[in-house]
Amino acid sequence: MDLLEPLAEEARRMKWFTLEFWMDAFYFVMNKGMALLVIFILTWLALKLRKVLIKRVFALAKLPPKQRSTLEALLLSFTRYMLFIIALMMCLSNVGLEIGPIIASAGVIGLAVGFGAQTLVKDLITGFFIIFEDQFSVGDYVSINNGLINGTVIDVGLRATKIRTWAQHVVVIQNSEIHTSQNFNRERMRAIVNVSVPYETDPADIERAVRAVSNRMVSQMPHLFLLDDEEQVVEPPQLYGITDVENNALGAKYAVVCLVKDDHYWTACKEMRKMLVEELRISKVEFSYPRRAIKQESQAGW
C-alpha cells in the first residue's frame, strides 16, 4: 500500500492538467453561477412586484394618507428584509451548504436573545399595536406621557418612534416607554380658551364680547372651523360658561369653545385669544389679577 500512495498522488496531480477536469469545473461553475443569477433576478423582480402590490392594496383600502404612508413604509421595510433572507438561504443551499442546521441555530440564538432582550421584545410588540391600532401616524402632532414629549411624529417603527419637537429637535423614544399618547390630529379638535375677569364683571359683557369674536372669526376665517356637508360652521365660538369661581381668588373664569379642523387648532386658539383681548378692552372689561382688599373700620369719636 505504501508503494501505491505516490502513484495515487501523482494521478491526482495529473488530473489538474486534463481537459475533462477543467470542462467539469467549468460546467459546475456555470451551473452554480446561472442558478445564483436566477436567484438575484427573481429577488429583484420580487422587490419590484411587492412594491407595486403593496401600493395597490393600500390604494384599494382607502386609508387616511398619514396611516397609509406609515403602514406602507413599515411593510416595505419588513418584506425587503424577508426577501433578502430568503435569497441568502437559497444562495447558500445552491453552493452546497446545509441550511437546516443554520436555521436551527438561528432559532436557538433567537430564543436566547429573546430571553436576554426582553425590552426589545416589548418594544416590538408595543410598536406593532401602535401601528395596528393607528394610535398615531407620521405627520400627527402628539403629546407623549402627559406632556413629557410634544411634537410631530416623523417616523413610526416597530422598535422606536421619532418625534420632532417645536424647537426642531428629534426625540427618539422606545415604544415600550410610551404609556400615554394624546393625538391632536384626528379630523376635529375642540379649541378651549379660558379668560378670567373680576367677580364684579357683568356676565352680559362677556357674552357680548364672545358673540362679537364669533361673528368676526366666522366671517373672516371660516377655513379654521369644522364644516358640515353644506359648508356651514358646525360649532362657532361660543361661551361655554363659568368653569371656576375660586381661581386662586383672582376672579371668575369663563371658557370659550368651538370645533375646528385639527390642522388649524393652534391658529384658532391664538386668534381667539387675540380677538377676545381686543373685544374686552373695547368693552372696558378688565382681566383679573392678584389684588388685596383692605377693610377699614370707622372709630367712634372721629
C-alpha positions in Angstrom: 0.0 0.0 0.0 2.9 2.4 0.7 4.2 1.8 -2.8 0.8 2.8 -4.3 0.4 6.1 -2.4 2.9 8.0 -4.6 1.2 6.7 -7.7 -2.2 7.9 -6.5 -0.8 11.3 -5.5 0.8 11.6 -9.0 -2.6 10.7 -10.6 -4.4 13.3 -8.7 -1.8 15.9 -9.7 -2.0 14.9 -13.3 -5.9 15.3 -13.2 -5.4 19.0 -12.9 -3.9 19.1 -16.4 -6.7 17.1 -18.1 -9.3 18.8 -20.3 -12.1 16.7 -18.8 -11.3 18.1 -15.3 -11.5 21.7 -16.4 -14.6 21.1 -18.5 -16.4 19.6 -15.5 -15.2 22.5 -13.3 -16.4 25.0 -16.0 -19.9 23.4 -16.2 -20.1 23.3 -12.4 -19.3 27.0 -12.1 -21.6 27.8 -14.9 -24.5 25.9 -13.4 -24.0 27.4 -10.0 -23.4 30.9 -11.4 -26.6 30.6 -13.6 -28.6 29.5 -10.5 -27.2 32.4 -8.5 -28.0 34.8 -11.3 -31.6 33.5 -11.5 -32.0 33.9 -7.7 -30.7 37.5 -8.0 -33.1 38.3 -10.9 -36.1 36.7 -9.1 -35.3 38.6 -5.9 -35.0 41.9 -7.8 -38.4 41.2 -9.5 -39.9 40.2 -6.2 -38.8 43.5 -4.7 -40.3 45.5 -7.5 -43.5 43.4 -7.6 -44.0 43.7 -3.8 -43.8 47.5 -4.0 -46.5 47.6 -6.7 -48.7 45.1 -4.9 -48.4 46.9 -1.5 -49.3 50.3 -3.1 -52.3 48.8 -4.9 -53.6 47.1 -1.8 -53.4 50.3 0.2 -55.0 52.3 -2.6 -57.9 49.9 -2.5 -58.1 50.0 1.3 -58.8 53.8 1.2 -57.0 54.5 4.4 -56.1 58.1 5.6 -53.0 59.4 3.8 -50.9 59.5 7.1 -51.8 56.0 8.1 -51.3 54.7 4.6 -47.8 56.2 4.3 -46.8 54.8 7.7 -48.0 51.3 7.0 -46.5 51.3 3.5 -43.1 52.2 4.8 -43.2 49.6 7.5 -44.5 46.8 5.2 -42.0 47.6 2.5 -39.1 47.5 5.0 -40.3 44.2 6.5 -40.8 42.5 3.1 -37.4 43.7 1.9 -35.6 42.0 4.8 -37.6 38.8 4.4 -36.8 38.6 0.7 -33.1 39.2 1.4 -33.1 36.5 4.0 -34.8 34.0 1.7 -32.5 34.9 -1.2 -29.4 34.4 1.1 -30.7 31.0 2.2 -31.3 29.9 -1.4 -27.8 31.0 -2.4 -26.2 29.1 0.5 -28.2 26.0 -0.4 -27.2 26.3 -4.1 -23.5 26.3 -3.3 -23.9 23.1 -1.3 -24.2 24.3 2.3 -26.8 22.7 4.5 -29.2 25.4 5.6 -31.1 23.2 8.0 -28.5 23.5 10.8 -28.2 27.2 10.1 -32.0 27.7 10.5 -32.0 25.6 13.7 -29.0 27.5 15.1 -30.8 30.8 14.3 -33.9 29.6 16.1 -31.8 28.8 19.2 -29.9 32.0 19.1 -33.1 34.0 18.6 -34.7 32.3 21.7 -31.6 33.1 23.8 -31.6 36.7 22.6 -35.4 36.9 23.3 -34.8 36.0 26.9 -31.9 38.3 27.2 -33.5 41.2 25.4 -37.0 41.4 26.9 -37.1 45.2 26.5 -36.5 44.8 22.8 -39.4 42.3 22.6 -41.6 44.7 24.5 -40.7 47.5 22.0 -41.6 45.3 19.0 -44.9 44.2 20.5 -45.9 47.7 21.5 -44.8 49.1 18.2 -46.9 46.6 16.4 -50.0 47.5 18.3 -49.3 51.3 17.9 -49.3 50.8 14.1 -52.2 48.2 14.1 -54.5 50.3 16.2 -53.5 53.6 14.4 -52.8 55.4 17.7 -50.8 58.0 15.7 -49.2 58.2 12.3 -46.4 60.1 10.5 -47.3 63.8 10.5 -49.5 63.8 13.6 -48.9 66.2 16.4 -48.8 64.2 19.7 -48.2 64.6 23.4 -46.4 61.6 24.9 -46.6 60.6 28.6 -48.7 63.6 29.8 -46.7 66.3 28.0 -43.2 64.8 28.6 -42.6 64.9 24.8 -44.6 67.2 22.5 -44.0 67.3 18.7 -44.7 66.0 15.2 -44.2 62.3 14.5 -41.7 61.8 11.7 -41.2 58.0 11.9 -43.1 55.1 13.5 -41.1 51.9 13.7 -41.6 48.6 15.4 -38.8 49.4 17.9 -38.9 53.2 18.4 -40.8 56.3 17.4 -39.1 59.6 16.3 -40.7 62.9 17.2 -39.6 66.3 16.1 -40.3 69.0 18.7 -41.2 72.6 18.2 -37.5 73.5 18.6 -36.8 71.1 15.7 -35.0 68.6 18.0 -35.6 64.9 17.0 -36.5 62.8 20.1 -36.3 59.0 19.8 -38.4 57.2 22.3 -38.6 53.4 22.7 -42.2 52.1 22.0 -42.3 50.3 25.4 -41.8 53.7 27.1 -44.9 55.2 25.6 -47.6 54.8 28.3 -50.0 57.7 27.4 -50.3 59.4 24.0 -52.5 62.3 23.1 -53.1 62.8 19.4 -54.0 66.3 18.1 -54.7 65.1 14.5 -58.0 63.3 14.3 -60.1 65.4 11.9 -61.6 67.6 14.6 -60.5 69.4 17.7 -62.3 71.5 20.3 -60.5 74.7 20.9 -60.9 75.9 24.5 -59.8 79.3 25.6 -60.1 80.4 29.2 -60.4 84.1 30.4 -60.5 85.3 34.0 -62.3 88.5 34.9 -63.1 90.1 38.3 -66.1 88.9 40.2 -68.0 92.2 39.8 -67.9 91.9 35.9 -71.3 91.7 34.4 -71.6 88.3 32.6 -73.6 90.0 29.8 -70.4 92.0 28.9 -68.5 88.7 28.4 -71.4 87.3 26.3 -71.3 90.3 24.0 -67.5 90.1 23.6 -67.7 86.4 22.7 -70.5 87.0 20.3 -68.5 89.7 18.5 -65.4 87.4 18.3 -67.6 84.6 17.0 -69.0 86.8 14.2 -65.6 88.1 13.2 -63.9 84.7 13.1 -66.7 83.0 11.2 -66.8 85.8 8.6 -63.0 86.3 8.3 -61.6 82.8 9.0 -64.1 80.2 8.0 -61.4 77.8 6.9 -60.3 77.3 10.6 -63.6 75.7 11.6 -65.1 72.3 11.2 -67.7 72.5 8.4 -70.8 70.3 7.7 -71.9 69.0 4.3 -73.4 72.4 3.5 -70.1 74.2 4.2 -71.6 75.7 7.4 -69.6 76.1 10.6 -70.6 73.2 12.9 -69.7 74.9 16.2 -68.7 78.6 16.1 -67.0 80.2 19.1 -69.5 80.4 22.0 -69.5 81.0 25.7 -69.5 77.7 27.5 -69.9 79.3 30.9 -68.1 79.9 34.2 -65.8 77.0 34.8 -64.1 78.2 38.0 -65.1 80.8 40.7 -62.2 80.3 43.0 -59.3 80.6 40.5 -56.9 81.4 43.3 -59.2 84.3 44.4 -58.5 86.1 41.2 -62.0 86.1 39.8 -64.4 84.2 37.7 -63.0 82.0 34.9 -65.0 81.8 31.7 -64.5 79.2 28.9 -65.0 79.9 25.2 -65.2 76.8 22.9 -65.5 75.9 19.2 -64.9 73.0 16.9 -62.0 73.5 14.5 -60.0 71.4 12.0 -57.2 69.6 13.5 -54.6 71.3 11.3 -55.7 74.7 12.5 -56.1 74.0 16.2 -53.2 76.2 17.4 -54.1 79.0 14.9 -57.7 79.1 16.0 -56.7 79.2 19.7 -54.2 82.0 19.1 -56.7 84.1 17.0 -59.5 83.6 19.5 -57.3 84.8 22.4 -56.2 87.8 20.4 -59.7 88.9 19.5 -61.0 88.3 23.0 -58.4 90.6 24.4 -59.4 93.3 21.8 -63.1 93.0 22.4 -62.8 93.0 26.2 -60.7 96.1 26.1 -63.2 97.8 23.9 -65.9 96.9 26.4 -63.7 98.2 29.2 -63.6 94.9 30.9 -60.5 94.3 33.0 -58.7 91.0 33.3 -58.4 89.6 36.8 -55.0 89.9 38.5 -53.9 89.4 42.1 -55.3 92.1 44.4 -55.7 92.8 48.0 -58.8 94.2 49.7 -58.3 96.3 52.9 -61.2 97.0 55.1 -61.0 99.9 57.4 -63.4 100.2 60.4 -64.5 103.6 61.5 -63.6 104.6 65.0 -66.1 106.2 67.3 -65.5 109.8 68.1 -63.5 110.5 65.0 
